[in-house]
Amino acid sequence: MKTVIYTRILIWTPVIAIAYVIGSQIGFQLAFLNSQVSPVWPPEGIGLTSLLLIGRSAVPGIFIGATFANFLNNPHIPTALIIGIGNTLSSYVNYRILLKLTGKKDPLYSSKGLLYFLFFCTIPGALVSALLGVSSLWYFDFLSNELYLNVLFTWFSGEMLGFLIVAPLLYVWFHPKEKFNYEIRKQIELFIWILLVYISGSIAFGNELPLLFLPIPFVIVSSIRFRQHGATLSTVVLSFLAVTMTIEGKGLFARHEDGNLSINDSLIFLDAFLFCISGIAYFLVTATRERERAQLDALNSLKVLNELKERANEELELKVVERTAVIEEQREEIEKQLDMAKRIQESLFPQKEIKPDGLEIVFKNIPMMKVGGDLFDIEWKPEKKELGVFICDVSGHGIPAAFLSALVKMSLDKWKEDPLHLTESLEYIRNQITPNLREHFITASMLHINTDTGQLRFARAGHFPLFIIRKTGSLVILKPMGRIITPIFATLSEEESFQLQIGDLIVLLTDGLTEARGPDSIQMFGEDHLLSFIRDNREKNLTEIRDLLFDQVILHSGGLPMIQDDLTLGLIRYTAA
């Protein structure tokens, strides 16, 4: 283990030292008041990032780099050593506080961790470095008594901005797990947003007009679109512009007294602005990452629940296998009774093919279980050239729903006598079956077509609208008002009329088709998908359209045994023969 640590130190020490010296040269370019005092000190960001990425093995490289960088700028060995110690301690102190408070090395991992980073993992280290550095300059007569506090504040501010702005940028862009793996199109988009940040920042800080808000939207968009990469890059670009232009005496942050630039006042306002901007950008990133982790945790929990469910099903199957022969006989008897119930329910559907003049009709029903709650019926009166169509969906599945659908079938006598009275027939059905509904409810639709004139009338009670696909492929939707059938409220159904044209295709369905989804998916088959499929195949034979659509729905559900609701579809084409 020690050999590994020593090897890591030997490898990384020169790399960190060189990086520190390069960063210091950038910082010295911004220096004023004293050649070794910069309003932004990028090496502190390099030092903290080195500790976050490789741990305490980075300490020698930080110390050597800090000492050598300050010696190059001011060849006085004692001050260079003291400043190097202060720079090293500042990074290490903040590093240890961050680990202690958050337990994470990523300052943008969470909103709580970001708060700790902003307030408790920048100030202590910056204060240590500023006190040691400025005091050494004062002690060795490189700094007068009058300038001590000004330089101390400037030094402290530079350290703070180095930690706040530079460290997150380097950590995000150099961490192996934070790979910038966007495609070329996204990289170009990021470049454009950063360019807009630069342009708007140049305008905002280039004069004293109150335009500081101008770059903020671009920083926000960069943070949301590109997470930590966009936030850190846009923040660094904007901070660079603000600092350089303030030093040049430009912009709202450059405060003047008696014609001279007031360093302290300028830095106070500048630091406050940069703290707010970086805080906004970083908080957007941490909030987004927390939400993504919460979604991932929810998906993982859902997977665990599914696994537990599957395991429970397996154990249940084992217990069922171990049941006695009596239970097996009872099961077989129940199967026989279900088969009988299935045959009885099938008798409720039209038993012969109806071929009205001027219309083509196909219907199909597949119950989720052997019996179900969907029902359709057709009434053709050739002497009046009138066709009546009824479709309904009883809530629930299995035998209770099938029983209620049988009661609905028995209540269609009034409608069969005169299919023209739609709303009255719907309310009549409700009155007939109300005593048996209890916690169930029913949605239903009634359709009347005069095959001689092509006049269509439609009413519904909480059921799907009527979809009419024209021969041209356009879609017409009839959505008259009407409540679901319950014991509590009247249906209050209304009728809507439509004039059919040759080739118009009428679609009637229950929600089992549109809400079909696979066992491991939340993606429904969908109403739009269903109508698009029918429209694209509208020129085909109705039976072929129906069978192809059922194949698609069953495939989407993962197979016939996996359907989760009764499936019913009716297709009617107006031919005006």
PEUR-V108631 format. One record per pair of residues at least 12 apart in sequence whose C-alpha atoms are under 6 Angstrom apart, sorted by sequence separation. I is the first residue (numbers start at 1). J is the second residue. D is the distance in Angstrom with one decimal. If there is no record, write none. Layout:
[[I;J;D] [I;J;D]]
This chain:
[[254;266;5.1] [377;389;5.9] [446;458;5.9] [466;478;5.1] [481;493;5.6] [514;526;4.5] [67;80;5.1] [253;266;5.2] [377;390;5.1] [446;459;5.4] [465;478;5.6] [481;494;5.4] [514;527;5.2] [27;41;5.1] [67;81;5.4] [200;214;5.9] [201;215;5.5] [376;390;5.3] [445;459;5.9] [465;479;4.9] [480;494;5.6] [47;62;5.8] [200;215;5.0] [219;234;5.8] [376;391;4.2] [445;460;4.1] [480;495;5.9] [253;269;6.0] [375;391;5.7] [444;460;5.7] [480;496;5.9] [67;84;4.2] [253;270;5.7] [375;392;5.4] [444;461;5.2] [66;84;4.6] [134;152;5.9] [197;215;5.4] [374;392;5.8] [411;429;5.5] [443;461;5.5] [23;42;5.5] [24;43;5.7] [374;393;4.5] [443;462;5.1] [444;463;5.2] [23;43;5.1] [373;393;5.8] [443;463;4.7] [462;482;5.5] [63;84;5.5] [197;218;5.7] [373;394;4.8] [461;482;4.4] [462;483;4.8] [130;152;5.9] [460;482;5.6] [461;483;4.8] [462;484;4.2] [20;43;5.2] [98;121;5.7] [461;484;4.7] [97;121;6.0] [63;88;5.4] [130;155;5.4] [372;397;5.4] [62;88;5.9] [130;156;5.2] [372;398;5.0] [94;121;4.6] [371;398;5.4] [342;370;5.8] [373;401;4.4] [127;156;5.9] [342;371;5.3] [369;398;5.9] [372;401;5.9] [373;402;4.7] [126;156;5.5] [372;402;4.9] [461;491;6.0] [94;125;5.4] [371;402;6.0] [388;419;5.3] [93;125;5.5] [373;405;5.6] [471;503;5.0] [126;159;5.0] [471;504;5.4] [126;160;5.7] [470;504;4.5] [90;125;3.6] [459;494;5.9] [469;504;5.8] [90;126;5.8] [459;495;4.7] [469;505;5.0] [458;495;5.5] [468;505;5.5] [90;128;5.9] [122;160;5.7] [458;496;5.3] [468;506;4.6] [518;556;5.9] [90;129;5.5] [457;496;5.7] [467;506;5.9] [518;557;4.1] [194;234;5.7] [457;497;4.4] [467;507;5.2] [517;557;4.8] [518;558;5.3] [122;163;6.0] [443;484;5.2] [456;497;5.5] [516;557;5.8] [87;129;5.4] [456;498;5.1] [48;91;4.9] [86;129;4.2] [207;250;6.0] [208;251;4.6] [235;278;5.9] [442;485;5.0] [17;61;4.8] [21;65;5.6] [47;91;5.8] [206;250;5.8] [207;251;4.5] [208;252;4.9] [441;485;5.7] [455;499;4.8] [16;61;5.1] [17;62;5.9] [20;65;5.2] [206;251;5.3] [395;440;5.8] [441;486;5.2] [454;499;5.9] [86;132;5.7] [205;251;4.5] [395;441;5.6] [454;500;4.9] [17;64;5.9] [9;57;5.3] [13;61;3.9] [17;65;3.8] [21;69;5.0] [394;442;4.6] [393;442;5.7] [83;133;4.8] [231;281;5.3] [393;443;5.3] [392;443;5.5] [392;444;4.0] [52;105;5.6] [391;444;5.6] [434;487;5.1] [512;565;4.8] [391;445;5.5] [512;566;5.3] [513;567;5.6] [390;445;5.9] [430;485;5.9] [512;567;4.9] [390;446;4.7] [79;136;5.6] [228;285;5.8] [389;446;5.7] [223;281;5.8] [227;285;5.2] [389;447;5.0] [510;568;5.6] [388;447;5.6] [509;568;5.5] [388;448;4.6] [509;569;4.5] [387;448;5.7] [508;569;5.8] [387;449;5.2] [473;535;5.9] [508;570;4.8] [169;232;4.9] [386;449;5.8] [507;570;5.9] [386;450;4.7] [507;571;5.0] [385;450;5.8] [506;571;5.7] [385;451;5.5] [506;572;4.9] [505;572;5.7] [505;573;4.4] [504;573;5.7] [423;493;5.5] [504;574;5.5] [503;574;5.6] [502;574;5.5] [503;575;5.9] [502;575;5.1] [358;451;5.8] [39;154;5.6] [41;158;4.9] [45;162;4.9] [37;155;5.6] [39;157;6.0] [40;158;3.8] [41;159;5.4] [44;162;5.3] [45;163;4.8] [49;167;5.5] [39;158;4.1] [44;163;5.9] [38;158;5.8] [42;162;4.7] [40;161;5.7] [41;162;5.0] [45;166;4.7] [40;162;5.8] [45;167;3.9] [49;171;5.5] [42;166;6.0] [111;286;5.4] [110;286;5.0] [109;286;6.0] [108;286;5.6] [368;565;5.0] [368;566;4.6] [367;566;4.2] [366;566;5.9] [366;567;5.0] [365;567;5.6] [365;568;4.3] [364;568;5.7] [364;569;5.5] [363;569;5.7] [363;570;4.3] [362;570;5.8] [362;571;5.4] [361;571;5.8] [361;572;4.6] [360;572;5.5] [360;573;5.1] [359;573;5.6] [359;574;4.8] [358;574;6.0] [359;575;5.5] [358;575;4.7] [358;576;4.0] [358;577;4.2]]
